[in-house]
């Protein structure tokens, strides 16, 4: 019985970690794409020259 309970919680923990990893990778991708599309600060001044 205890082994079955541990399998459930390990599965829940691994699923949560996998979902958070996917969301983090997707968020970082979107951030990096938007940063290239709309450069700010020094990058914008450098491109205007």
N, C-alpha and C positions, 0 to 999 in steps of 0.2 A: 504493500500500500504506500509506503513512504517513497519508494522509487517512482511510482506513478505520479505522486504529487510533485516530486522534484522535476520530472519531465515536463509537467505542465508549466511550472514557473520558469524553468530554463527556456522553454519555447516562448513564453510571453516576453521574457527579457531579451532574447535574441531578436524577436520580431520588432520590439520597440527600438533596439539599437539599429537594426536594418532600416527601419522607416526614418529614423532621425538622420542616419547617414545619407539616405537618398534625398531627403529634404535639404540637407546641408550642401550636398554636391549640386543639386539643382539651383539652390539659392546662390551659391558661389558662381556658377555658370552665368546666371542671369545678371549678377552684379558685374562680372567681368565684361559681358557683352555690352551692357549699358554704359560702362565706363569707357569703352572704346568708341561707342556711338556718340556720347556726349562728354567729351573730355573737359575737364575743368582746371582752373588754376593755371599753373605754368604751361601745361600742355596746350591749352587754348591760345595763350599769348604766343607761344612758339609757332603754332600752326598759322597764326595770322600774319606772321612776318614773311 
